[in-house]
Amino acid sequence: MYSTFASTTDADALEESPFLFDQAQDDLMSISGPHESPHLKPQAYNTVPMSGLNHFSYGQYNESTPSSIHLGDTCDLSDSISSGYVNGYERSYAPSPLHYPHTLRSSLLNGYSTKTSSNGDGKAGTDNPGLYNTNSLKFSDTIPVMHSSKEATASDNATASSPGVLSYDSKPSSTPELSHSKESLNPQQRSNSSPIKGKPSEFRANSSIPTALSWEEFARQTILAAESSRLNPFALHPEEYKLLREHVTHAQVTVYLNIRNAILRLWTRNPLVYVTLGEAVGCAREKRYFGLAQVAYQWLLRNGYINFGCVDIPNPTAAIPRRTKGGHQKTVIVIGAGMSGLGCARQLEGLLAQLGDHWVNEGGKAPKVIVLEARPRVGGRVYSHPLRNQNNSTIPEGHRCTAEMGAQIVTGFDHGNPLNALIRGQLGIPYHGLRDNTILYDHNGTIVERSHDTLVEKLYNDILERASVYRNKPATFRTVEGDRNLILFGRDPSDTGGASISTLENSNTPLPANANTTASTTEEKPSSGVEKLAGRAYQLTAGFNPNTTAAEAAIAMGWQLKPGASPNQTLELDKMAKSVDYPTLGETMDYGIKQYQEFIDLKPRDLRLLNWHHANLEYANAASVNQLSLSGWDQDIGNEFEGEHTQIIGGYQQVPRGLWQCPKKLDVRFKTVVKSIQYNTNEHYNGKSVKVECTNGEIFEADQVVLTTPLGVLKSGSINFHPPLPDWKQAVIERMGFGVLNKVILVYEEAFWEKDRDMFGLLNEAEHRESLDTKDYSLNRGHFYLFWNTIKTSGRPMLVALMAGDAAHYAEASSDDCLVKEVTGRLKQMFSPKSVPLPSETIITRWRKDPYARGSYSYVGPKTQVGDYDVMARPHGPLYFAGEATCGTHPATVHGAYLSGLRAAAEVIESLVGPLKIPNPLVEKKVKLEHPSQSNVPEARKMEPDPTQPSSRNALQLRDEDYEASIIGAILNEIGERPVKPGRAGINPFLLYTKDYWYICKQDCDEARRKDTGDPNAKASKTEIRSALGLMWRMASLEVKKPYLDQTQNARDDAAANAASFKERLASWDREAARIRQEYIRNNPPPGGNEDVILNSRTAIEMGAGKRLRRI
Ligand SMILES: Cc1cc2nc3c(=O)[nH]c(=O)nc-3n(C[C@H](O)[C@H](O)[C@H](O)COP(=O)(O)OP(=O)(O)OC[C@H]3O[C@@H](n4cnc5c(N)ncnc54)[C@H](O)[C@@H]3O)c2cc1C
């Protein structure tokens, strides 16, 4: 029993009929719930025809059967309704009735009812005039037929003054941009042919390198693109290294990296449009590097660095009539429609579309992908539960008022979050940036002064840092770096000959002279920064010195030592950390707190504050700190993204819905609970290797299965494997931690708290009042320890109270009534003398009881071993594994789940089509008399003399440059890269408008094209769509434009604020760099004796040519 409404939680209790789903959805939207507290005035909605919707009726509320998030699942039938949209978008279009961006799209993404009426042919009409107008705008007469490509072409300049064409902005932005009109490029004809194919005779070197950009600026953009894709711009990914080491020389690595980064630049600038092979090859500067470009393209494609997410990729093989040999078509089954499962299935669909020829050439058909999902909705642990009362919403029209039962925070979009492309680049979902303006209320309702809060926080961080010396060493990977200087200046080396990397590595030959930049090397993870989902990030202080005694550190923080205490006193954690087999973070830190108490006078309030920070870690890890491995709890350290944390307006679930529906629906079978998997690991087995049996009696046969069920489900053993999973897999499932975090969601009619504060914290009393023993706080510290104010994203006055650590388990075992009474009492104390009413709606999650989750997310438990996340991910025969618990770099997150889906898709594709093939030779011999870098450079590009080429340098210069390089090294080592100038706001109103209307407009343009050509499969080119959009924008009323103009203004304001802080950081960096330079020269005088020149010079790095590098 896990649910208030036990009868409704049984998936079987729901009728399968789509009619009922439609009916249910109509009812869902027509319900206007009472405002009274459900706990006071039970009120049944007898009109709801299905038991599955009873949860809307709090009249069914029953103390003895606590509610669970699973309840919500049964209501959210919107996902199961066949919308009948083609490519997820209704065919007719009218812009004017839409009052806010994304409305049309949002209606699909947020599951809002549009009262679709399927007419059986897959095309549904809509009868919701409030949202749609059936008058269709036609553009066909005005659309000039032009080429289209990832980058706009020169011909776009003709309309440069119109708002339909984006103004040129050379600064890359974290929000991917549409094409830039002033970049003159070779047109790439887009047709419905496979994007990954192309005639080599049509490829042109340099065609994807805009002539209007200087090499430095171009390099800057490519470097940022690589960083935004979680790749080191200056080194091969370990997998690239393995792939290339036998085929390339060290110098060719630089060429490869330049090409690879340039391809990423194409993708990150506009992830609405896929990158074609032709465009990718156009990133090579010389024809002989086309092979390198093809490998880079294929590698990025297969591994989900480009062309991923909701991008419409033509599938030319789909139209070919099925002529499968012996009727054999492979089937890939993905179990679970959470972020990992949908991410994997969407990626497989995209890759299969691009690789379809592999099967068609053999007379077959590309494999099909089926997703089996236990619930009646997509999203899994991303679930935005619709509120009973949708009236008086404060969020934009078209968005549903929802409460986040699971994931809620996007932890920064910048520097590598794949959700950036999905949320901002492709789906255009609005979000709200969170401000770190938490205030803390003490247990009696008084507000903790900021200065005291900071003082205790510093102490907490100090102990955390001292405990971090027991951290496992991060794994190192073998790789090869390119020539950093050349890459920074956008140059290829002139001479790329020599022995291959593997030959050099296997011989005793010394590595090339420039060993710093081309030698094989290892990469290490950085050692600072801890990502937290909560309001506060624990940033380990740069320069933390473990040799400083704890007492000295305490004095430096502002604490006073107890009378008689000595500054030499320090913490001795070894006893706790080394004396037990499985030391935990919590026990070790508590031991540290106890030792601090010997020389500083900690009061009960300090203990409450310290334990609040424990609770915050317990939120981030979904487990008590006493269950976290001391050496591995933060094994993902260093992989954090950047940028503000945000919440999705109208519900995070729009993201998985988008993945499911855009550009066209995936084949998801809802309410299909897998109960057993029979599999055969014999590679030569001549039939379907896997048989999946479901509780509804259905049996699916497949060649490969990707299992994305949560770790909790695997631990529970609710899925039977025949034969059982091997010991290594079963053992890791047992070793890994899977914790629980719960939420008490409270909806009110009026906010009684500060509406502009995104969150506030609450300190809890110990079990024994005013205790000075930190252990006495563990049970209570997570009780409502943090309240999110989600009024800006949920549309209604709503507080989300978190139950972390032991409190999460308490929530599972307590009744709704008890929890609501308890939290109301706490809120009354906090907001006294204001009156705090009972909430009008409450939703309480109980993730541990959810049979399809069995908990919230994974954590590193004391017995978890280094590398266990990778072992979780490792395939076994035809079984592949994805899900957040298989993503060691970003576990327990939505983006981690998504990345794991991309990884699993790559593995499945490799098993289907084999590993990437490397052309032989990969790099053709240099043709004599051909000028190295300029043979294909269009006239327009101004090539400055290359200062990095040995030919243009004399020996003296070389020596000085080497010396200069060591100074740069010293500077970088000490203070890192020079701060990068923040990009401009990077958005303009038309860009935002384009994101919303692209697919809508595309539908219309496609339709017009079909009419014009009589070809039922004809599609409009990207340029046609762009022009049509320009026209629409010009014709749009001010009312339609306003939200876009407003958003742009807001972004500009933010950018201005960032620019101000940048100036300060820059000045401080410059000062430090000058100091380090002087010190270096003093300590290591230059060989030639020209100190003065060197002393007064500044390198390119110091002048800002180098970019901030995220150390990967
Ligand atoms: C309370 C809470 C708060 C969170 N907060 C954040 C946050 O703020 N930010 C963040 O990034 N992440 C957060 N997370 C984590 C994030 O939600 C997850 O990491 C991510 O959604 C997991 O995705 P997944 O695809 O791995 O698993 P899931 O989303 O769980 O998907 C697995 C799917 O498998 C299905 N399934 C299970 N068993 C079966 C079966 N037998 N047959 C068929 N299907 C089955 C499930 O129904 C589910 O749809 C939070 C999670 C929770 C619970």
The ligand as a Gaussian input file, in Angstrom:
#p B3LYP/6-31G(d) Opt

LIG

0 1
 C       12.132000      14.743000      -5.478000
 C       13.170000      14.841000      -6.578000
 C       13.790000      16.053000      -6.825000
 C       14.727000      16.158000      -7.850000
 N       15.271000      17.369000      -8.131000
 C       16.087000      17.502000      -9.198000
 C       16.495000      18.779000      -9.626000
 O       16.109000      19.789000      -9.052000
 N       17.332000      18.867000     -10.693000
 C       17.759000      17.757000     -11.363000
 O       18.512000      17.890000     -12.338000
 N       17.350000      16.527000     -10.991000
 C       16.524000      16.374000      -9.932000
 N       16.062000      15.146000      -9.589000
 C       16.620000      13.959000     -10.255000
 C       15.989000      13.722000     -11.630000
 O       14.604000      13.837000     -11.553000
 C       16.359000      12.335000     -12.082000
 O       17.756000      12.171000     -12.003000
 C       15.976000      12.060000     -13.519000
 O       14.697000      12.528000     -13.808000
 C       16.046000      10.562000     -13.732000
 O       15.694000      10.232000     -15.047000
 P       15.794000       8.712000     -15.496000
 O       15.376000       8.635000     -16.898000
 O       17.102000       8.184000     -15.128000
 O       14.757000       7.939000     -14.561000
 P       13.195000       8.098000     -14.467000
 O       12.800000       9.485000     -14.735000
 O       12.773000       7.534000     -13.181000
 O       12.661000       7.206000     -15.663000
 C       12.558000       5.821000     -15.550000
 C       11.231000       5.411000     -16.152000
 O       11.117000       3.984000     -16.061000
 C        9.761000       3.678000     -15.789000
 N        9.687000       2.351000     -15.209000
 C       10.065000       1.967000     -13.963000
 N        9.828000       0.650000     -13.809000
 C        9.301000       0.204000     -14.966000
 C        8.853000      -1.062000     -15.412000
 N        8.896000      -2.134000     -14.647000
 N        8.356000      -1.148000     -16.658000
 C        8.307000      -0.077000     -17.476000
 N        8.716000       1.145000     -17.099000
 C        9.207000       1.273000     -15.863000
 C        9.350000       4.764000     -14.822000
 O        7.960000       4.896000     -14.773000
 C       10.040000       5.985000     -15.404000
 O        9.202000       6.684000     -16.291000
 C       15.080000      15.025000      -8.606000
 C       14.435000      13.809000      -8.364000
 C       13.491000      13.722000      -7.370000
 C       12.780000      12.411000      -7.146000

